[in-house]
Amino acid sequence: MSEHVVCNWKKMIKFQTIYLKDKYDFSKVPNGFIKLITKNQIGKKIVSFKTDRNDVVLSRELEKVISKLDFDKSHYLILTTNLTMEGIKILKEKGIEYMTTSDYIWTDESYKSIKLI
């Protein structure tokens, strides 16, 4: 398991990568996702970030994390609590598998607008 930080002048995005070699590595996955992981994910590199219950990943944050990954060498699975519609579109276009623990649909703008209140 390794931890990474993507920085910009406003905010740091902390994420970790976990390689699932076998079922014993499932215990390294963040708690909210343990029951979602199956043997089909063995051999994948898990990228986990923003996994607190109220977190939402905006497309810009997602793109910063994705830019740090080497997709030619590994099959990735993104784990996060909630993605915006724009983030989901990015992952689908790139063919990246993902799991979320929330199914509430945000847009980047709708989430930014409530954060200002």
ROSE-4610 file (N, C-alpha, C; in Angstrom, 1 decimal, always signed):
// ROSE-4610
residu = [M/M/M/S/S/S/E/E/E/H/H/H/V/V/V/V/V/V/C/C/C/N/N/N/W/W/W/K/K/K/K/K/K/M/M/M/I/I/I/K/K/K/F/F/F/Q/Q/Q/T/T/T/I/I/I/Y/Y/Y/L/L/L/K/K/K/D/D/D/K/K/K/Y/Y/Y/D/D/D/F/F/F/S/S/S/K/K/K/V/V/V/P/P/P/N/N/N/G/G/G/F/F/F/I/I/I/K/K/K/L/L/L/I/I/I/T/T/T/K/K/K/N/N/N/Q/Q/Q/I/I/I/G/G/G/K/K/K/K/K/K/I/I/I/V/V/V/S/S/S/F/F/F/K/K/K/T/T/T/D/D/D/R/R/R/N/N/N/D/D/D/V/V/V/V/V/V/L/L/L/S/S/S/R/R/R/E/E/E/L/L/L/E/E/E/K/K/K/V/V/V/I/I/I/S/S/S/K/K/K/L/L/L/D/D/D/F/F/F/D/D/D/K/K/K/S/S/S/H/H/H/Y/Y/Y/L/L/L/I/I/I/L/L/L/T/T/T/T/T/T/N/N/N/L/L/L/T/T/T/M/M/M/E/E/E/G/G/G/I/I/I/K/K/K/I/I/I/L/L/L/K/K/K/E/E/E/K/K/K/G/G/G/I/I/I/E/E/E/Y/Y/Y/M/M/M/T/T/T/T/T/T/S/S/S/D/D/D/Y/Y/Y/I/I/I/W/W/W/T/T/T/D/D/D/E/E/E/S/S/S/Y/Y/Y/K/K/K/S/S/S/I/I/I/K/K/K/L/L/L/I/I/I]
num = [1/1/1/2/2/2/3/3/3/4/4/4/5/5/5/6/6/6/7/7/7/8/8/8/9/9/9/10/10/10/11/11/11/12/12/12/13/13/13/14/14/14/15/15/15/16/16/16/17/17/17/18/18/18/19/19/19/20/20/20/21/21/21/22/22/22/23/23/23/24/24/24/25/25/25/26/26/26/27/27/27/28/28/28/29/29/29/30/30/30/31/31/31/32/32/32/33/33/33/34/34/34/35/35/35/36/36/36/37/37/37/38/38/38/39/39/39/40/40/40/41/41/41/42/42/42/43/43/43/44/44/44/45/45/45/46/46/46/47/47/47/48/48/48/49/49/49/50/50/50/51/51/51/52/52/52/53/53/53/54/54/54/55/55/55/56/56/56/57/57/57/58/58/58/59/59/59/60/60/60/61/61/61/62/62/62/63/63/63/64/64/64/65/65/65/66/66/66/67/67/67/68/68/68/69/69/69/70/70/70/71/71/71/72/72/72/73/73/73/74/74/74/75/75/75/76/76/76/77/77/77/78/78/78/79/79/79/80/80/80/81/81/81/82/82/82/83/83/83/84/84/84/85/85/85/86/86/86/87/87/87/88/88/88/89/89/89/90/90/90/91/91/91/92/92/92/93/93/93/94/94/94/95/95/95/96/96/96/97/97/97/98/98/98/99/99/99/100/100/100/101/101/101/102/102/102/103/103/103/104/104/104/105/105/105/106/106/106/107/107/107/108/108/108/109/109/109/110/110/110/111/111/111/112/112/112/113/113/113/114/114/114/115/115/115/116/116/116/117/117/117]
x = [+0.9/+0.0/+0.9/+0.6/+1.4/+0.4/+0.9/+0.1/+0.7/-0.1/+0.3/-0.5/+0.1/-0.6/-0.4/-1.5/-1.5/-1.8/-0.8/-1.0/-1.3/-2.0/-2.1/-2.2/-2.3/-2.2/-3.4/-4.5/-5.7/-5.9/-5.5/-6.0/-5.0/-4.9/-4.2/-5.2/-4.9/-5.8/-4.9/-5.3/-4.5/-5.2/-4.4/-5.0/-4.0/-4.5/-3.6/-3.9/-2.8/-3.0/-2.7/-3.5/-3.4/-3.4/-2.5/-2.5/-3.1/-4.2/-4.9/-4.3/-3.3/-2.7/-3.6/-4.3/-5.1/-6.2/-7.0/-8.2/-7.7/-6.5/-6.0/-5.7/-5.5/-5.3/-6.6/-7.8/-9.1/-9.1/-8.4/-8.4/-7.7/-7.0/-6.3/-7.3/-8.4/-9.4/-10.1/-10.4/-11.2/-12.5/-12.9/-14.0/-15.3/-15.7/-16.9/-17.0/-15.8/-15.8/-15.5/-15.1/-14.7/-15.8/-17.1/-18.1/-18.4/-17.9/-18.1/-17.1/-15.9/-14.8/-15.0/-14.8/-15.0/-13.7/-13.7/-12.5/-12.3/-13.3/-13.1/-12.1/-11.9/-10.9/-9.5/-9.3/-7.9/-7.1/-5.9/-5.0/-5.1/-6.0/-6.2/-5.5/-5.1/-4.6/-5.7/-6.0/-7.1/-6.5/-7.3/-6.9/-8.1/-7.8/-8.8/-8.6/-9.6/-9.5/-10.9/-10.9/-12.2/-13.2/-13.0/-13.9/-14.7/-14.6/-15.5/-16.9/-17.9/-19.3/-19.8/-19.3/-19.9/-19.0/-18.0/-17.1/-17.7/-17.5/-17.8/-16.6/-16.3/-15.1/-15.6/-15.0/-15.3/-14.4/-14.9/-14.1/-12.7/-12.5/-11.1/-10.2/-10.7/-9.9/-9.6/-10.6/-10.5/-9.4/-9.5/-8.5/-7.1/-6.9/-5.5/-5.0/-5.9/-5.4/-5.1/-6.0/-5.8/-4.5/-4.2/-3.0/-1.7/-1.8/-0.6/-0.5/-1.5/-1.5/-1.0/-0.4/+0.2/-0.8/-1.7/-2.7/-2.2/-1.1/-0.5/+0.0/+0.4/+0.9/+0.0/-1.1/-2.0/-3.5/-4.3/-5.8/-6.2/-6.8/-7.2/-8.7/-8.9/-10.3/-10.3/-11.1/-11.2/-12.3/-11.9/-12.9/-13.0/-14.2/-14.5/-16.0/-16.3/-17.7/-18.7/-18.4/-19.4/-18.6/-19.1/-18.5/-19.6/-19.1/-20.1/-20.4/-21.4/-21.8/-20.6/-19.9/-18.7/-17.6/-17.4/-16.4/-16.7/-18.0/-18.4/-18.2/-18.5/-18.3/-16.8/-15.9/-14.5/-14.0/-14.5/-14.1/-14.6/-15.8/-16.4/-15.7/-15.4/-14.7/-13.3/-12.6/-11.3/-11.3/-12.5/-12.7/-12.1/-12.2/-11.7/-12.9/-12.7/-13.7/-13.7/-14.9/-15.0/-16.1/-16.0/-17.1/-17.3/-18.5/-18.9/-19.8/-19.9/-20.8/-22.1/-22.1/-23.3/-23.8/-25.1/-25.7/-26.4/-26.1/-26.7/-26.0/-26.7/-26.1/-25.9/-24.6/-24.2/-23.7/-23.7/-22.9/-21.8/-20.7/-19.7/-20.3/-21.1/-21.7/-22.7/-23.5/-24.5/-23.7/-22.7/-21.9/-21.2/-20.6/-19.8/-20.8/-22.0/-23.0/-23.4/-23.5/-23.9/-22.7/-21.5/-20.3/-20.1/-20.7/-20.5/-21.5/-22.5/-23.5/-23.0]
y = [-1.2/+0.0/+1.2/+2.2/+3.4/+4.6/+5.7/+6.9/+8.0/+8.8/+9.8/+11.1/+12.2/+13.5/+14.3/+14.7/+15.6/+17.0/+17.9/+19.3/+20.3/+21.3/+22.5/+23.6/+24.9/+26.0/+26.0/+25.5/+25.5/+24.3/+23.2/+22.0/+20.8/+19.9/+18.7/+17.5/+16.6/+15.4/+14.2/+13.7/+12.5/+11.2/+10.3/+9.1/+7.9/+6.7/+5.6/+4.6/+3.8/+2.7/+1.4/+0.4/-0.9/-1.9/-2.8/-3.9/-5.1/-5.6/-6.8/-8.0/-8.6/-9.9/-11.1/-11.1/-12.2/-11.7/-12.7/-12.3/-11.7/-12.0/-11.5/-10.0/-9.5/-8.0/-7.3/-7.9/-7.2/-6.4/-6.8/-6.1/-4.8/-4.5/-3.2/-2.2/-2.6/-1.7/-0.9/+0.4/+1.2/+0.5/+0.6/-0.1/-0.1/+1.1/+1.2/+0.4/-0.1/-0.8/-2.3/-2.8/-4.2/-5.1/-4.9/-5.8/-5.7/-4.7/-4.5/-5.2/-5.4/-6.1/-7.6/-8.1/-9.5/-10.1/-11.4/-12.0/-11.5/-10.9/-10.3/-9.2/-8.5/-7.4/-7.9/-9.1/-9.6/-9.3/-8.8/-8.4/-7.0/-6.3/-4.8/-4.0/-2.8/-1.8/-0.9/-0.8/+0.0/+1.4/+2.4/+3.8/+4.3/+4.6/+5.0/+6.5/+7.3/+8.6/+9.2/+10.2/+10.8/+9.8/+9.0/+8.0/+8.3/+9.5/+9.8/+10.0/+9.7/+9.7/+10.9/+12.0/+13.2/+13.7/+13.0/+13.5/+13.3/+14.3/+14.2/+14.6/+13.8/+14.0/+14.8/+16.0/+16.8/+16.3/+16.5/+16.0/+16.5/+17.8/+18.3/+17.6/+17.2/+16.5/+15.1/+14.5/+13.1/+13.2/+14.1/+14.2/+14.4/+15.1/+15.3/+13.9/+13.2/+11.9/+10.9/+10.9/+10.0/+10.3/+11.6/+12.0/+11.4/+11.0/+10.4/+8.9/+8.3/+6.8/+6.4/+5.2/+4.6/+3.5/+3.8/+2.9/+1.8/+2.0/+1.0/-0.3/-0.1/-1.1/-1.8/-1.2/-1.8/-1.6/-2.4/-2.3/-1.7/-0.5/+0.2/+0.1/+0.2/+0.3/+1.5/+2.5/+3.7/+3.5/+3.8/+3.7/+5.1/+5.6/+6.9/+6.9/+7.8/+7.8/+8.3/+9.4/+9.9/+10.6/+10.4/+11.1/+12.0/+13.1/+13.9/+13.3/+13.7/+13.2/+13.4/+14.5/+14.7/+13.8/+13.4/+12.5/+11.1/+10.7/+9.4/+9.3/+10.4/+10.5/+10.3/+10.9/+10.8/+9.3/+8.7/+7.3/+6.4/+6.6/+5.7/+5.9/+7.2/+7.4/+6.8/+6.7/+6.2/+4.7/+4.1/+2.7/+2.3/+3.2/+2.9/+2.4/+1.3/+0.8/+1.6/+1.8/+2.5/+1.9/+2.2/+1.9/+3.1/+3.4/+4.4/+3.8/+4.4/+3.9/+4.8/+5.8/+6.6/+6.7/+6.7/+6.8/+8.1/+9.1/+10.4/+11.1/+11.6/+12.2/+13.7/+14.1/+15.5/+15.9/+17.2/+17.7/+18.6/+18.9/+19.7/+21.0/+21.6/+22.9/+22.8/+21.8/+21.7/+21.5/+20.7/+20.5/+21.7/+22.4/+23.6/+24.7/+24.7/+25.7/+25.5/+24.3/+24.0/+24.2/+24.0/+24.3/+25.7/+26.6/+28.1/+28.6/+27.8/+28.2/+28.1]
z = [+0.0/+0.0/+0.0/-0.8/-0.8/-0.9/-0.2/-0.2/-1.1/-1.7/-2.6/-2.2/-2.6/-2.4/-3.7/-4.3/-5.5/-4.9/-5.2/-4.6/-5.7/-5.3/-6.1/-5.0/-5.4/-4.5/-3.6/-3.9/-3.1/-2.2/-2.6/-2.0/-2.3/-1.3/-1.5/-1.6/-2.5/-2.7/-2.3/-1.2/-0.7/-1.2/-1.7/-2.2/-1.9/-1.9/-1.7/-2.8/-3.0/-4.0/-3.3/-3.6/-3.0/-4.1/-4.1/-5.1/-4.5/-5.1/-4.6/-5.2/-4.5/-5.0/-4.8/-3.7/-3.3/-2.3/-1.9/-1.0/+0.3/+0.7/+2.0/+2.0/+0.8/+0.7/+0.8/+0.8/+0.9/+2.2/+3.2/+4.5/+4.4/+3.4/+3.2/+2.6/+2.1/+1.4/+2.5/+2.3/+3.3/+3.7/+4.9/+5.5/+4.7/+4.2/+3.5/+2.2/+1.7/+0.5/+0.6/+1.8/+2.0/+1.5/+1.7/+1.3/-0.2/-0.8/-2.3/-3.1/-2.5/-3.3/-3.4/-4.6/-4.9/-5.5/-5.7/-6.2/-7.7/-8.3/-9.6/-9.6/-8.5/-8.4/-8.1/-7.8/-7.6/-8.8/-8.6/-9.7/-10.1/-9.5/-9.9/-8.8/-9.3/-8.4/-8.0/-6.7/-6.1/-5.9/-6.3/-6.0/-5.1/-3.9/-2.9/-2.4/-2.5/-2.0/-1.8/-0.9/-0.5/-0.1/+0.9/+1.3/+2.6/+3.1/+4.2/+3.6/+4.5/+4.1/+3.3/+3.7/+3.0/+1.8/+1.5/+0.4/-1.0/-1.8/-3.3/-4.1/-5.1/-5.9/-7.1/-7.3/-8.5/-9.7/-10.9/-12.0/-12.1/-11.7/-11.7/-10.8/-9.6/-8.6/-9.2/-9.8/-10.3/-11.5/-12.3/-13.4/-12.9/-11.8/-11.2/-10.7/-10.0/-9.5/-10.7/-11.7/-12.8/-13.5/-13.6/-14.3/-13.7/-12.4/-11.7/-11.9/-12.5/-12.6/-14.0/-14.0/-15.2/-15.7/-16.6/-17.0/-18.0/-18.5/-19.4/-18.6/-17.4/-16.6/-15.6/-15.3/-14.3/-14.7/-14.2/-14.3/-13.0/-13.0/-11.8/-11.5/-10.2/-9.7/-8.8/-9.1/-8.3/-7.2/-6.0/-4.9/-4.3/-4.2/-3.6/-3.2/-2.3/-1.7/-2.8/-3.5/-4.4/-5.5/-6.8/-7.9/-8.5/-9.2/-9.9/-11.2/-11.9/-13.2/-14.2/-14.1/-15.0/-14.7/-13.4/-13.0/-13.5/-13.4/-14.0/-15.5/-16.2/-17.6/-18.0/-17.2/-17.5/-17.3/-16.2/-16.0/-17.1/-17.4/-18.5/-19.8/-20.2/-21.4/-21.4/-20.3/-20.2/-19.9/-19.7/-19.5/-18.1/-17.1/-15.8/-14.9/-14.3/-13.4/-12.1/-11.5/-10.2/-9.4/-8.1/-7.1/-6.2/-5.9/-4.9/-3.9/-2.7/-1.7/-1.7/-2.5/-2.5/-4.0/-4.1/-5.5/-5.7/-4.9/-5.1/-6.3/-7.2/-8.4/-8.2/-8.2/-8.2/-9.6/-9.8/-10.9/-10.2/-10.9/-10.3/-9.8/-10.6/-10.2/-9.1/-9.0/-7.9/-6.6/-6.6/-5.4/-5.0/-5.9/-5.6/-5.0/-5.5/-5.0/-3.6/-3.2/-1.7/-0.8/-1.3/-0.5/-0.2/-1.0/-0.8/+0.3/+0.6/+1.5/+2.9]
